[in-house]
Amino acid sequence: MNKQIYPLLIAQFLSAFADNAILFTVIAMVMHSHELPTWYVPALQSAFLVAFVVLAPWVGGLADNHAKSRVLIIANLIKAAGAGLLLCKVEPLLAYCIVGVGAAIYSPAKYGILPELADHELLVKANSWIEGSTILAILLGMVVGAKLADASVTMALALTIVLFIVSACITLFLPVRIAKTEPTASQLVEFGRQIGQFFATPRSRFAILGASLFWASAATLRVIIVAWAPLVLMSHNATEIAQLTLFLAIGIIAGSAIVPRLIQLEHIRRVRIPGYVMAIFIGALSLTDSLFPARCVLFVIGMMGGMFIVPINAALQELGQQSIGSGSAVAMQNFFQNLAMLLAVGAYTYATAQQVNPVIAMQTLGSLLFALTFLVSMKLPKRKLKQQV
């Protein structure tokens, strides 16, 4: 593995740690408040996702036309600014949206730089390292962030600001490489052209739709758990919910670690199997009513999710690098997956406002995931990836 990937792993770990510390800090703020309504947590998630959808036509070009390492620095500083607004008690929906702007800029550069640091044979492995370190950061960030926030919201937010700045500093050790391509039309027109080009082959279409399906399900499950755990498991603060979600994160780490040996890029259609299993166990989670079975089921859901998303991300990056640019491909992925997440979380926000039981919501999510996994993979050919490029 190229040694230049190590600064990326460290910088990504710190940034993802801070991302999730902020999320659970905001959740703690809502749970401690007696004035904010129950739909406020999914609304916060929606505010974060809006930037990914709105900025998608521009952030991919930004990553492809500038040094990705420098784009990562700018994105981290924007995230730090959003955390600073939360610290200054600016409306959380607005401040968290600014954090989302930084995350929207960060993502295409983070994944787009991987093909520059790892060749075809090591790309899935590099993705598994990134996903594994990211999930470890999520795991620690949500637990530490929730504990700090339950004790002191100010302390938790100050920590996230420091981590974003340190991550930006470490990114200075990444290489500065620019493969500038001038767009032939406006960014919106160019983005539309890229969508048409990328959707032309079944494998690239599956990579976009599969990633969108996974992240929409993951985002919705996370906000459902915030309502389900107090109702079914009697969890009463952000720390207890974070500790429950811990097992989901550990499962994703396990799935990300073992998937390079089971699913190579040439056999991308195999990912539909963990997708089906993940859907079944989401339905099974709704039937649990005690802590230990819930933790076990969440671990399996996470493991299947890691096995599902890592090969899809690797395929998307390689196909993108060989066609529209890896940064643009990731930005397109972000557009579709965050649009899917926005619609899914928005639908759940509406359902919550209508007093829909979270158990019913979880069962509905599992059923939809199973059906949609079948639909997006049914036309996926058995031919190898290289024949589709």
Secondary structure, 3 states (H helix, E strand, C coil): CCCCHHHHHHHHHHHHHHHHHHHHHHHHHHHHCCCCCCCHHHHHHHHHHHHHHHCHHHHHHHHHHCCHHHHHHHHHHHHHHHHHHHHCCCCHHHHHHHHHHHHHHHHHHHHHCHHHHCCHHHHHHHHHHHHHHHHHHHHHHHHHHHHHHHHCHHHHHHHHHHHHHHHHHHHHHCCCCCCCCCCCCCHHHHHHHHHHHHCCCHHHHHHHHHHHHHHHHHHHHHHHHHHHHHHHHCCCCHHHHHHHHHHHHHHHHHHHHHHHHHCCHHHHHHHHHHHHHHHHHHHHHCCCCCHHHHHHHHHHHHHHHHHHHHHHHHHHHHHHHCCCCHHHHHHHHHHHHHHHHHHHHHHHHHHHHCCCCHHHHHHHHHHHHHHHHHHHHCCCCCCCHHHCC
